[in-house]
Amino acid sequence: MCSSVPGIYAAGDAACGLDFSTGDYSVQAVQPTAVDHGRIAAANMVRHGSVLHQGCINMNVLDTIGLISVSYGQWQGVEGGDHSSLLDRDRFRYINLQFEEDALIGANTLGITQHIGILRGLIQGQFKLGKWKQRLMDNPMLVMEAYLAATQGA
Ligand SMILES: Cc1cc2nc3c(=O)[nH]c(=O)nc-3n(C[C@H](O)[C@H](O)[C@H](O)COP(=O)(O)OP(=O)(O)OC[C@H]3O[C@@H](n4cnc5c(N)ncnc54)[C@H](O)[C@@H]3O)c2cc1C
């Protein structure tokens, strides 16, 4: 969060921060990114720029008249990647998972709130999903099971 001017730092909406997913620098105008930036900028003020920023994950959660939509990371996918989606039109539920090789790199959902933080954990952890990738391709609702397998080696 150091600027090009020694001793001057930037954070939050005023900063082009490192994007965890792309490695590019951009404004992520959400509170979690502002909080992360602020913490890193403050640490660097006292530690003379020695704290590295690993990048913030781009995300948004929106409540539109009761319909919750969520997006994390590269929900639009990447070239050569795979994706899996499930739509329940009658119940206004949708999930879309994006993979690069066997890692989850992005997701978005509509009308699904259970285990939603797990999606962020799977993306941020950059876990190699192995056989769980195909399982998620077959049924993208198995994110909790995939997370437990990835984090506990099951
Ligand atoms: C309508 C709206 C809805 C949003 N909803 C969400 C949401 O649901 N979830 C989410 O994560 N993010 C949301 N955001 C974005 C989020 O509010 C910002 O990304 C976040 O507040 C940025 O934090 P910041 O500290 O960089 O800037 P700010 O929160 O804007 O803080 C900057 C502060 O600096 C002060 N200031 C400005 N100029 C000076 C000056 N010259 N001297 C002293 N003080 C000054 C301002 O008064 C302000 O208090 C929303 C934003 C808007 C506008």
The ligand as an SDF file (V2000), in Angstrom:
LIG
                    3D

 53 58  0  0  0  0  0  0  0  0999 V2000
  -24.0990    3.7450   -1.5920 C   0  0  0  0  0  0  0  0  0  0  0  0
  -22.9450    2.8150   -1.3080 C   0  0  0  0  0  0  0  0  0  0  0  0
  -23.2120    1.5150   -0.8950 C   0  0  0  0  0  0  0  0  0  0  0  0
  -22.1630    0.6610   -0.6100 C   0  0  0  0  0  0  0  0  0  0  0  0
  -22.4360   -0.6100   -0.1820 N   0  0  0  0  0  0  0  0  0  0  0  0
  -21.4310   -1.4270    0.1310 C   0  0  0  0  0  0  0  0  0  0  0  0
  -21.6910   -2.7210    0.6460 C   0  0  0  0  0  0  0  0  0  0  0  0
  -22.8370   -3.1470    0.7910 O   0  0  0  0  0  0  0  0  0  0  0  0
  -20.6410   -3.5130    0.9730 N   0  0  0  0  0  0  0  0  0  0  0  0
  -19.3690   -3.0800    0.8170 C   0  0  0  0  0  0  0  0  0  0  0  0
  -18.4450   -3.8380    1.1570 O   0  0  0  0  0  0  0  0  0  0  0  0
  -19.0790   -1.8610    0.3460 N   0  0  0  0  0  0  0  0  0  0  0  0
  -20.0770   -1.0160   -0.0030 C   0  0  0  0  0  0  0  0  0  0  0  0
  -19.7960    0.2290   -0.4880 N   0  0  0  0  0  0  0  0  0  0  0  0
  -18.3980    0.6170   -0.7130 C   0  0  0  0  0  0  0  0  0  0  0  0
  -17.7300    0.9720    0.6170 C   0  0  0  0  0  0  0  0  0  0  0  0
  -18.5210    1.9050    1.3280 O   0  0  0  0  0  0  0  0  0  0  0  0
  -16.3450    1.5920    0.3100 C   0  0  0  0  0  0  0  0  0  0  0  0
  -15.6130    0.7150   -0.5390 O   0  0  0  0  0  0  0  0  0  0  0  0
  -15.5750    1.8020    1.5980 C   0  0  0  0  0  0  0  0  0  0  0  0
  -16.2870    2.6160    2.4930 O   0  0  0  0  0  0  0  0  0  0  0  0
  -14.2320    2.4570    1.2810 C   0  0  0  0  0  0  0  0  0  0  0  0
  -13.5950    2.7850    2.4820 O   0  0  0  0  0  0  0  0  0  0  0  0
  -12.5310    3.9540    2.4860 P   0  0  0  0  0  0  0  0  0  0  0  0
  -12.0190    4.0040    3.8890 O   0  0  0  0  0  0  0  0  0  0  0  0
  -11.5660    3.7870    1.3800 O   0  0  0  0  0  0  0  0  0  0  0  0
  -13.3370    5.2840    2.1230 O   0  0  0  0  0  0  0  0  0  0  0  0
  -14.5370    5.9640    2.8830 P   0  0  0  0  0  0  0  0  0  0  0  0
  -15.3220    4.9880    3.6710 O   0  0  0  0  0  0  0  0  0  0  0  0
  -15.2240    6.7910    1.8330 O   0  0  0  0  0  0  0  0  0  0  0  0
  -13.8140    6.9090    3.9330 O   0  0  0  0  0  0  0  0  0  0  0  0
  -13.1580    8.0910    3.5210 C   0  0  0  0  0  0  0  0  0  0  0  0
  -13.3240    9.0940    4.6670 C   0  0  0  0  0  0  0  0  0  0  0  0
  -12.4800   10.2230    4.4060 O   0  0  0  0  0  0  0  0  0  0  0  0
  -13.1940   11.3740    4.7470 C   0  0  0  0  0  0  0  0  0  0  0  0
  -12.5710   12.4760    4.0070 N   0  0  0  0  0  0  0  0  0  0  0  0
  -12.6820   12.7750    2.6950 C   0  0  0  0  0  0  0  0  0  0  0  0
  -11.9470   13.8760    2.4120 N   0  0  0  0  0  0  0  0  0  0  0  0
  -11.3490   14.2590    3.5640 C   0  0  0  0  0  0  0  0  0  0  0  0
  -10.4680   15.3150    3.9000 C   0  0  0  0  0  0  0  0  0  0  0  0
  -10.0420   16.1900    2.9910 N   0  0  0  0  0  0  0  0  0  0  0  0
  -10.0580   15.3930    5.1600 N   0  0  0  0  0  0  0  0  0  0  0  0
  -10.4680   14.5050    6.1090 C   0  0  0  0  0  0  0  0  0  0  0  0
  -11.3130   13.4840    5.8250 N   0  0  0  0  0  0  0  0  0  0  0  0
  -11.7430   13.3640    4.5750 C   0  0  0  0  0  0  0  0  0  0  0  0
  -14.6110   11.0730    4.3130 C   0  0  0  0  0  0  0  0  0  0  0  0
  -15.5240   11.9070    4.9810 O   0  0  0  0  0  0  0  0  0  0  0  0
  -14.7440    9.6160    4.7610 C   0  0  0  0  0  0  0  0  0  0  0  0
  -15.1910    9.4940    6.0900 O   0  0  0  0  0  0  0  0  0  0  0  0
  -20.8220    1.1050   -0.7630 C   0  0  0  0  0  0  0  0  0  0  0  0
  -20.5830    2.4280   -1.1870 C   0  0  0  0  0  0  0  0  0  0  0  0
  -21.6210    3.2540   -1.4530 C   0  0  0  0  0  0  0  0  0  0  0  0
  -21.3240    4.6790   -1.8900 C   0  0  0  0  0  0  0  0  0  0  0  0
  1  2  1  0
  2  3  1  0
  2 52  2  0
  3  4  2  0
  4  5  1  0
  4 50  1  0
  5  6  2  0
  6  7  1  0
  6 13  1  0
  7  8  2  0
  7  9  1  0
  9 10  1  0
 10 11  2  0
 10 12  1  0
 12 13  2  0
 13 14  1  0
 14 15  1  0
 14 50  1  0
 15 16  1  0
 16 17  1  0
 16 18  1  0
 18 19  1  0
 18 20  1  0
 20 21  1  0
 20 22  1  0
 22 23  1  0
 23 24  1  0
 24 25  2  0
 24 26  1  0
 24 27  1  0
 27 28  1  0
 28 29  2  0
 28 30  1  0
 28 31  1  0
 31 32  1  0
 32 33  1  0
 33 34  1  0
 33 48  1  0
 34 35  1  0
 35 36  1  0
 35 46  1  0
 36 37  1  0
 36 45  1  0
 37 38  2  0
 38 39  1  0
 39 40  1  0
 39 45  2  0
 40 41  1  0
 40 42  2  0
 42 43  1  0
 43 44  2  0
 44 45  1  0
 46 47  1  0
 46 48  1  0
 48 49  1  0
 50 51  2  0
 51 52  1  0
 52 53  1  0
M  END
$$$$
